[in-house]
Amino acid sequence: MLGIHELWLFVLPAAQHHAGPDTAYIVGRTIQLGWRGGAAAAIGISCGCLVHVLGAAIGLSALLMASSTAFLAVKLIGAAYLVLTGLQMLLSRAKPIAEITGQGGETSISLVFWQGALTNILNPKVALFFLAFLPQFVAADAPRKTLAFLVLGLIFITGGTLWCFGLAAFAARAAGRIRQSAGVIAWINRSLGALFIYLGVRVAMLEAR
């Protein structure tokens, strides 16, 4: 009815899209802050993807691709955010998890959520991914293309969020003692900081195609 076809082929690439930097961020935050930190990272990432799904459905992603000025603006803002966040992580002084949860734990969880969300929202590559990926599974003569894009996007995000929750649960179970070490937390902070800077550089070098 919606013109969606070959749905089974949609699932595997969707799962692969969540591998890589998103997975590293979720695992790092889980080890650092426990299950809640990993879940907050996963939800933030999914919310960021949802913004791009909505954009692809209503045509904003197409506008982003068509306008070199809009693309450049989003690219530079996103790159600057990622690099600055990475530098803050690299220079921060780590504390054991017991200290973190005892002093402003809610704020830390909120920060993790927004970092995950903004990392995706401010990355034009994610917008272009959805713009290029979703139409392949919607018939050209589909009567309700916008609704079809939304349905595919929600399937993508739901599957990805469940995968990320499972990943966070596994990481939390495997790293209970590690989280008590300030030295390990410092290493995780630096690794995540380097990851954010790497992503920022990649976003800055991204070209519209």
Stockholm file with secondary structure:
# STOCKHOLM 1.0

chainA/1-209         MLGIHELWLFVLPAAQHHAGPDTAYIVGRTIQLGWRGGAAAAIGISCGCLVHVLGAAIGLSALLMASSTAFLAVKLIGAAYLVLTGLQMLLSRAKPIAEITGQGGETSISLVFWQGALTNILNPKVALFFLAFLPQFVAADAPRKTLAFLVLGLIFITGGTLWCFGLAAFAARAAGRIRQSAGVIAWINRSLGALFIYLGVRVAMLEAR
#=GR chainA/1-209 SS CCCBCCHHHHHHHHHHHTSSHHHHHHHHHHHHHCHHHHHHHHHHHHHHHHHHHHHHHHTHHHHHHHCHHHHHHHHHHHHHHHHHHHHHHHHSCCCCHHHHHHTTHHHHHHHHHHHHHHHHHTCHHHHHHHHHHGGGGBCTTCTTHHHHHHHHHHHHHHHHHHHHHHHHHHHHHHTTTGGGCHHHHHHHHHHHHHHHHHHHHHHHHCCCC
#=GC SS_cons         CCCBCCHHHHHHHHHHHTSSHHHHHHHHHHHHHCHHHHHHHHHHHHHHHHHHHHHHHHTHHHHHHHCHHHHHHHHHHHHHHHHHHHHHHHHSCCCCHHHHHHTTHHHHHHHHHHHHHHHHHTCHHHHHHHHHHGGGGBCTTCTTHHHHHHHHHHHHHHHHHHHHHHHHHHHHHHTTTGGGCHHHHHHHHHHHHHHHHHHHHHHHHCCCC
//
